């Protein structure tokens, strides 16, 4: 009887040895092919022979980020419909393959892989959180494909395979600080959600404050989605700062601003500068709690330009008169047009041709002319400080002189030299 | 000293919010042992009840008072349906209940998203509850005082029902010893359904009240779920008294920690305290003496 147990044991050892050997072989082979001939493994399967060209729309349609990302999806669809109605790109009709990122970075990576390899899309539009972008970045780099990312973010990143059509820090946060300094703010209090964007943003803000003689009286983070602000708001109140810099994201803003106005703080006494509150969010917070507060973006629905009038009218006609347009939606809308313009300029859908042609491609967007910087794949943008009015819309109270060139690594700012590139 | 007293008061108000969110759970999870992951979505349903009521009624003050009982019925009815269709069949399989109710929670979130849209909606706070009152050196928003009062009323109501009504006696009997209670002629099935109705209804009431301080969006309920479970576990299963003490203790700990560190560190601190506490006293603050052998 004992012998019967010996065989499986030996079998097991043999299987184990074999598996290890095979794994090692495969690993070596994989490394070898990667180092040697990368183009073979990543050959594009994009089909450009027919009358249509496929692109991917990858947004969270479920989960906690759906609240924001569905609006971006709407803008992407509208841009594609408009381009198709005007004759398409290189005479091909754009066909959308939509996927749901489900607010999960891993699912974003998985779906990106699917869009590139199985659906053979020429480019993908979408992503919102930095976590989702960071998860997708290696997928687009390994497969040598293109992602157009439409949301303002914490900077300190540049990839050959990503075009960033939202603001980087020197087009949003630094102008916001410049504005506060201009209006005589000498001390600030920082409140943010606890994840990569607010922490990086606040590192930049601290460096700026130190260089410009602004005192940072406090820095507080809450977990995403937290609604408990009584202590923080009491501390903000007793600290008596000239202004609050708010990098809270999502639902937490509702609880924060309600508590803020409940303890008697107003925009006149202590203005709050927010970088994640756009037209969409104001309604949910309640105008009575947030009227008069400030926000920093590149675009508001109220921006006066012929392109914006057309954009807002088209959007309301398509999705309903009660809908509002916001900065990330506009950046997403721009991203589709910028891609189409680059493809037209390159005369090709191939990734290498699009990358080569990208520098200097411009689009008369609702926020003004935006131009792609070929070196860092960001776009030039006009910074605007907006005030929230009783009608729930934001109105520009200050704007930068012309479009600001993107500087994701803040190389043009001496005080930012010590900011380590944190990943 | 003033600051500390003020923070203790803040803790009390934080605690009353925790308590309101956890009270229903202390019935369904604490008394019945059902791990209902959709409890947060019942709270969310209460939030939307407040929103819809306000759209219909118009006046913020009146609609809040009307929404409280409606929220109870909406939450309770949803709980009743969930109990009858799914949980009833899984009473002896707690892990399956956990998965099933988690799934139900996701479904409810998506339904809310399809019906009300993904962006958060705004429930206007009545004029009378805006602003704050200066108490012991700190400004306490009136909304929080209202929630404190509501939490006290809710706890009192639940305690009275459990202690002095025939239905409450039956619930306590079934919790004490299910088999013996059945032998005595109590229909444990009816009692289960009733308990679940009350527990879920309280989640609905909590939802209505929480629109005063937080957001109303499809994922609102999730942010309260973990805290609610913490309160029930730390307080001791099946004891309303435990939930009350645990909620206030957790709220105060959070508030005091937050004063001397940051909000995120305070959260970590609270978790550490709970882990250590449960190591020393795994049964929670108060234990329920039952006559069952298990």
Interface residues (C-beta under 8 A of the other chain):
Chain A: X62 X63 X64 X66 X67 X68 X70 X71 X194 X219 X220 X221 X222 X223 X225 X226 X227 X228 X230 X231 X232 X234 X235 X237 X251 X253 X254 X255 X258 X259 X261 X262 X263 X264 X280 X281 X283 X284 X285 X286 X287 X288
Chain B: X6 X7 X10 X13 X14 X17 X109 X110 X113 X118 X119 X120 X121 X122 X123 X124 X125 X130 X131 X132 X138 X139 X140 X141 X142 X143 X144 X210 X212 X213 X214 X215 X216 X217 X218 X219 X220 X222 X223 X254 X255 X258 X259 X262 X263 X264 X266 X267
